[in-house]
């Protein structure tokens, strides 16, 4: 399946969760999209609840089902809690860290920056959004791209950064300090439901 390029708001309303993490996408119409979106109520089955949780996280990080499942399987081979390891792997993606550092306003914009070759990891160009960054590695903009308007606008909107990344606004260089703790990630995600979904 190709990557979804339609409205993020529609996806957010479908799962009742802000995939842009700012609440704007579900603030105006906090019900499902479509003609009967406001009328669809009723208790969801266990399967429906687990599927919705899986879709929430998949839409949040902007992955295809194949990528999502592959990452989930990799997390299963790691020591520790499966669900938390899964979220850590998703957070370690290059496009996500570019977004976390504030160089892009959304993960979709961050993916575009990476795809177009504007991002360096440890001084080398990496144009693969799913590239897994290791703690200690540095992420920066190419020297000739440091005046990009979209990056400057995104940086101006940053209020607070997560603690597992550092960023130097003057040099436009950041470091992935460590893997995130669970309490530093979105509290509205119940990763155990995703584990249950795939382990059915």
C-alpha positions as CSV (number, residue, x, y, z in Angstrom):
1,X,0.0,0.0,0.0
2,X,1.3,3.5,-0.9
3,X,1.8,6.1,1.7
4,X,-1.3,8.1,2.7
5,X,-1.0,11.7,1.4
6,X,-4.5,13.0,2.1
7,X,-5.8,15.2,4.9
8,X,-4.3,14.4,8.3
9,X,-7.5,15.9,10.0
10,X,-9.6,13.1,8.4
11,X,-7.4,10.4,9.9
12,X,-7.4,12.1,13.3
13,X,-11.1,12.4,13.4
14,X,-11.5,8.7,12.4
15,X,-9.6,7.5,15.4
16,X,-10.5,10.3,17.7
17,X,-6.9,11.2,18.4
18,X,-4.7,14.2,17.5
19,X,-2.1,12.8,15.1
20,X,-0.5,16.2,14.9
21,X,-0.2,16.2,18.7
22,X,-1.5,19.7,19.0
23,X,-5.3,19.0,19.3
24,X,-6.2,21.3,16.4
25,X,-7.1,18.4,14.1
26,X,-10.0,17.2,16.3
27,X,-10.9,20.4,18.1
28,X,-13.4,21.7,15.6
29,X,-15.3,18.5,14.9
30,X,-14.5,15.8,17.4
31,X,-16.3,13.0,15.6
32,X,-15.7,10.7,12.7
33,X,-15.5,12.1,9.1
34,X,-18.3,11.6,6.5
35,X,-22.0,12.1,6.3
36,X,-22.8,9.9,9.3
37,X,-19.6,10.6,11.3
38,X,-21.5,12.3,14.2
39,X,-24.1,9.5,14.4
40,X,-21.7,6.6,14.8
41,X,-21.8,5.6,18.4
42,X,-21.9,2.4,20.3
43,X,-19.6,0.1,22.2
44,X,-16.6,-1.1,20.2
45,X,-15.5,-4.8,20.4
46,X,-12.1,-5.7,21.9
47,X,-10.8,-6.2,18.3
48,X,-12.2,-2.8,17.3
49,X,-10.5,-1.1,20.3
50,X,-7.2,-2.8,19.6
51,X,-7.4,-1.9,15.9
52,X,-8.1,1.7,16.7
53,X,-5.1,1.9,19.0
54,X,-2.9,0.4,16.4
55,X,-4.2,2.9,13.8
56,X,-3.7,5.8,16.1
57,X,0.0,5.1,16.5
58,X,0.5,4.2,12.8
59,X,-1.1,7.5,11.7
60,X,0.9,9.4,14.4
61,X,4.2,8.3,13.0
62,X,3.1,8.1,9.4
63,X,4.1,4.5,8.6
64,X,2.6,2.0,6.2
65,X,1.3,-1.2,7.7
66,X,4.3,-3.2,6.4
67,X,6.8,-0.8,8.1
68,X,4.7,-0.7,11.2
69,X,4.6,-4.5,11.5
70,X,8.3,-4.9,10.7
71,X,9.2,-2.5,13.5
72,X,6.8,-4.3,15.9
73,X,8.6,-7.6,15.2
74,X,12.0,-6.0,15.7
75,X,10.8,-4.8,19.1
76,X,9.8,-8.3,20.1
77,X,13.5,-9.4,19.8
78,X,14.7,-6.8,22.3
79,X,15.0,-7.2,26.1
80,X,12.4,-5.4,28.2
81,X,8.7,-4.6,27.7
82,X,7.6,-5.2,24.1
83,X,5.2,-2.2,23.8
84,X,7.7,0.3,25.3
85,X,10.5,-1.1,23.1
86,X,8.2,-0.6,20.1
87,X,7.6,3.0,20.9
88,X,11.3,3.6,21.4
89,X,12.1,2.2,18.0
90,X,9.5,4.5,16.4
91,X,10.9,7.5,18.3
92,X,14.4,6.6,17.0
93,X,13.4,7.1,13.3
94,X,15.2,10.0,11.7
95,X,12.1,11.8,10.5
96,X,10.6,11.7,14.0
97,X,13.8,13.1,15.6
98,X,14.0,15.9,13.0
99,X,10.4,16.8,14.1
100,X,11.2,16.4,17.8
101,X,14.2,18.8,17.4
102,X,11.8,21.4,15.9
103,X,13.3,21.6,12.4
104,X,9.9,20.7,11.0
105,X,6.4,21.6,12.2
106,X,5.0,18.1,11.5
107,X,6.4,14.6,11.0
108,X,5.2,14.7,7.4
109,X,7.2,17.9,6.8
110,X,10.2,16.3,8.6
111,X,10.0,13.3,6.3
112,X,10.1,15.6,3.3
113,X,13.2,17.4,4.6
114,X,14.9,14.0,5.0
115,X,13.7,12.7,1.6
116,X,15.0,15.8,-0.2
117,X,18.5,15.3,1.3
118,X,18.7,18.3,3.6
119,X,19.6,16.3,6.7
120,X,23.0,15.1,7.9
121,X,23.6,12.4,10.5
122,X,27.1,12.6,12.0
123,X,28.0,14.8,9.0
124,X,26.8,12.4,6.3
125,X,23.7,12.9,4.2
126,X,20.9,10.5,5.0
127,X,17.8,10.6,2.9
128,X,15.9,7.7,4.4
129,X,13.2,8.8,6.8
130,X,13.1,5.4,8.5
131,X,16.8,5.5,9.2
132,X,17.3,4.4,12.9
133,X,19.4,6.9,14.8
134,X,21.4,5.6,17.7
135,X,21.8,7.6,21.0
136,X,24.8,9.9,20.8
137,X,24.5,10.6,17.0
138,X,24.1,14.2,15.8
139,X,21.5,15.4,13.4
140,X,22.0,18.7,11.5
141,X,21.0,20.7,8.4
142,X,23.3,20.9,5.4
143,X,25.3,24.1,5.5
144,X,23.7,25.5,2.3
145,X,20.2,24.8,3.7
146,X,20.5,26.6,7.0
147,X,18.6,29.6,5.6
148,X,15.5,27.6,4.6
149,X,12.3,29.5,5.4
150,X,10.3,26.4,6.4
151,X,12.9,25.4,9.0
152,X,13.2,28.9,10.4
153,X,9.4,29.1,10.7
154,X,9.2,25.7,12.4
155,X,11.9,26.7,14.9
156,X,10.1,29.9,15.8
157,X,7.0,27.9,16.8
158,X,8.9,25.6,19.2
159,X,7.8,26.1,22.8
160,X,9.5,23.1,24.5
161,X,11.6,20.1,23.3
162,X,11.6,16.6,24.7
163,X,14.4,15.8,27.1
164,X,15.9,13.0,25.2
165,X,17.1,15.3,22.4
166,X,19.3,18.5,22.6
167,X,19.4,21.2,20.0
168,X,21.6,24.2,19.3
169,X,19.5,26.8,17.5
170,X,22.5,28.8,16.3
171,X,24.3,25.8,14.7
172,X,21.1,24.0,13.8
173,X,22.5,20.8,15.1
174,X,20.9,18.4,17.6
175,X,21.9,15.2,19.4
176,X,19.8,12.2,20.2
177,X,20.9,11.9,23.8
178,X,19.2,8.6,24.9
179,X,16.2,6.4,24.3
180,X,13.0,8.0,25.7
181,X,11.4,6.9,28.9
182,X,7.7,5.8,28.6
183,X,6.5,8.8,30.7
184,X,8.1,11.2,28.1
185,X,5.9,9.9,25.3
186,X,2.2,10.4,24.5
187,X,0.1,9.3,27.5
188,X,-2.9,8.8,25.3
189,X,-1.3,5.7,23.7
190,X,-2.0,2.3,25.2
191,X,0.8,0.2,23.6
192,X,-0.4,-3.0,25.3
193,X,-3.5,-3.0,23.1
194,X,-1.2,-3.0,20.0
195,X,0.7,-6.0,21.4
196,X,-2.6,-7.7,22.0
197,X,-3.8,-6.9,18.5
198,X,-0.8,-8.5,16.8
199,X,-0.6,-11.4,19.2
200,X,-4.3,-12.5,18.6
